[in-house]
Amino acid sequence: MLRSLHMKLVMIMVLLILSLMTVVGAFLMNSVVAFYLNDFYSQISTVVSDQDLFRDLTTQTQAELSGEVTGVEMLDQVLGAYAGALGVNGNNRNYYILDRTGTYLAGTDDEYGSNLEYTENLLAVVQDRSRVGDKSNVAADYMDVAIPIDRGGESYIIYIRDNRDTVDELNNQLFTLIIEALIFGLVISVLLSFLLSKTMITPIRRLTNGAERVAGGDFSDKIEVTSRDEIGVLTNTFNDMAQQLEDTIRQVENERNKLDTLFLHMTDGVVAFSAEGQVIHSNPAAEQMLCCPINGETSYGQLFGDIAALDSVLAAPDYLEGERELEGRYLELLLAPFDRENQTGALVVIHDVTEQRKNEEMRREFVANVSHELRTPLTNIRSYAETLAENAGDMPPNTEKKFLGVILNESDRMTHIVQDLLTLSRFDSGRSELKLGRFSFTGAINDLYNAVYMEAQRHDHTVEMRLEPALPEIMADRERILQVMMNIVSNAIKYTPDGGHIIISAGRSADRVWMEVADNGIGIPAADRGRIFERFYRVDKARSRESGGTGLGLSIAKEIVDRHEGVLTTVDKEEPGLTLRMELKIEGPGHD
């Protein structure tokens, strides 16, 4: 309760009034005492310095000389005559006539005179008659003055004493008045302090409630400004601050949401650690790549302690690199401190380079295969050409013709390899555009049948057509699709022993058309079927070269079908041989 600003203001006002009245009361009471002291001594000094009084006190009268009265009686008469001037009233202020030793002789108060107290002023005159005892003492409860008098050869002391009852009575009345004023002032100060505190505290409470709402995330209400004083300025400033804070928090939340979305969905794994090695943040990609759960209890040592010590990472000027092979995948690790100056933590970025490694391996294998495929016909061409050159004119015409035929075949083979490589290069670079047009799917298959019929006859193959009636026209690149069909059927003819059976089927399924080519040839082992669309991949390399294959035909066919957003795949079957299935969208690529 006392900690509230309201009560503090009340207490401040009360203490202020108390302090003020105390100071004023003390000042007034001391002033009254000082006034009476000054008035007493001024009055006595004025009267005593009167020449008539001094003469009357020091000069003996005729009656005194004749022995009719004593000197003490004459002094008593003189002082009685001047009692009014001296302020002697026989009650509060009295005079006493003393001998030189301070013994009481006569006066206005015989009772006190008989037991007279030897004050500082009285003792001063008793001890030294050349001086007047008129030293004031504010702390004493009386006022007095002692005056030495010589009269007719006798020494007397006139002692005037005031018991200060008048001063005390006035001070009591003044004290009562101060207490009454104090009480009245306290009542007024309490009322004023309540009013003042309410005037000040009401806007402060509004500010407090507004600050609590802002702290709770509620920026909807603005505080009403009811004054133009400092509190009003503070309220306006608070409203502006709340608005800016809301805008800043909104921007920070947007950025945080962006970062959280990026952090959660990025393909690279990220794990942040504290300086003690505990996990601070991690994303799902990191758990997936490391094949283990990551939580607050996971430590740096458990995950990457074998790559580099945490202290080394925290002290690294740039970053450290590392690699890890895990379940057939290659992971590249970048370890760096995220606050090099204070070393408050480390960040590990995990990048899956498995595909890069595979691509590098495929590129090396591709170069090796191309080199090998080109070297074989070049070697044959060179060998036969050298033989013809060395035996020019000596060889039988049939042999020369045979050798030249081999050179031409090998040249054609090299041409096919280069053309296939150029086709794949155009596909990879995106420069090969499809020439879409609507054509008859049935007509294309019939053209295919007519094109391969003679080749199939040379191998004694039976080619059977199984087409569903009324197949629709499709939107595609007719030349490219015929290239795919020709490649599939040509492979079936090549890799089926003479006298084989080849079935070409076609039909419609929902918004797609399909074609299957099945043969009863040598087939492909199940373990190798997933790789038949890879470039230069051949199950039986020797047999492929004998048949003139380069290992690029199905790769090109797969690229063409993929560009048409179609499907080219193998079909599992129990009979010997191989079945390839092609599916195409009727309305062409870009239509679902």
Secondary structure, 3 states (H helix, E strand, C coil): CCCCHHHHHHHHHHHHHHHHHHHHHHHHHHHHHHHHHHHHHHHHHHHHCCHHHHHHHHCCCHHHHCCCCCHHHHHHHHHHHCHHHHCCCCCCEEEEEEECCCCEEEECCHHHHHCCCCCHHHHHHHHCCCCCECCCCCCCCCEEEEEEEEECCEEEEEEEEECCHHHHHHHHHHHHHHHHHHHHHHHHHHHHHHHHHHHHHHHHHHHHHHHHHHHCCCCCCCCCCCCCCHHHHHHHHHHHHHHHHHHHHHHHHHHHHHHHHHHHHCCCEEEEEECCCEEEEECHHHHHHHCCCCCCCCEHHHHHCCCCCHHHHHCCCCCEEEEEEECCEEEEEEEEECCCCCCCEEEEEEEECHHHHHHHHHHHHHHHHHHHHHHHHHHHHHHHHHHHHHCCCCCCHHHHHHHHHHHHHHHHHHHHHHHHHHHHHHHHHCCCCCCCEEEEHHHHHHHHHHHHHHHHHHCCCEEEEEECCCCCEEEECHHHHHHHHHHHHHHHHHCCCCCCEEEEEEEEECCEEEEEEEECCCCCCHHHHHHCCCCCCCCCHHHHHHCCCCCCHHHHHHHHHHHCCCEEEECCCCCCCCEEEEEEECCCCCCC
